[in-house]
Amino acid sequence: MTKRILVLHTGGTISMQADTAGKVVTTEYNPMNHVAVPLEGIQVTALDIFNIPSPHMTPQHMLQLYKKSGQMESNLTVL
């Protein structure tokens, strides 16, 4: 049986890069879209949910994450 893992990407530090002035800004880049997971019997699905800096995460965002994970729960192992 294939194990399935869902990664919900919300932006934040992992997707931020420095611009030409040296200021750190949020980008559209999701590193999870570029990682090969060569593990037999494991399927990783990465979804872009938000693209916001971590300090901008609100209770409303957290509720959306909770709802999305609940929608996916029957099909994927949620971490």
N, C-alpha and C positions, 0 to 999 in steps of 0.2 A: 504494500500500500504506500502510495506517495504521500509524504508529509508536506503540508502546504503552510507557508508562512506569509503573513500580510504585514507590510511595512507601510505605515501611514506617514508620509512626509509632510511636515508643516513649515518648511523653510528654516528660519533661524540660523544659528551659527554655521551649521554644516553646509548651507548653500550661500553663505556670504563670501564676498571677495573684495579686495581693495581696488578702488578705481584709480585713475591716473593721478589724482591729487593725494592718494594715500588714505582716503576716507573709506571705511568699510561700509558696503552697501549690500542689500539683498539682491540676488540675481535669480533668474529662472532656472539655474543649474540645479539639478537633483542628482547628487553623486550615486544614489542607488540605481539610477537608470544606466549606469556605466560599469557596474560591478558584475562580473561573471561569478556565479556560484556553482562551481563544478562538483556538487555533492550529489552522489547517486541517491535517488529516492526523495529528493527535496525540491520543491518548487517554490520560488520566492516571487511574490507579487508586490510591487511598489506602486502606491497611489499618491499622487500629489493632491493633498487636501487643501492646504493653504500655502502661501509663500510670504510669511510675515516674520519679523524679528521675534525672538523668544519673549522679550519683555512686553510685547503687544498681545500676547495670548490672553484672552479674556475667558470668563466663565462660559460665555456663549460659544466660543471656539471649542472649549472642552466638551460642552454638551454635543456639539456637532461631531466631534471625534467619537464620543461614546455611542452616538446613534449610528455612525458609519461602521464602527466595529461590531455593533449588534447586527447590522444588516449582513455583514460578511461572516459572522461567527459560524453559521451552519456549514459553510464551505471551506473555511480556512482556520488554521491555528493562529489565534491572535496573540501577539506579544506586546 
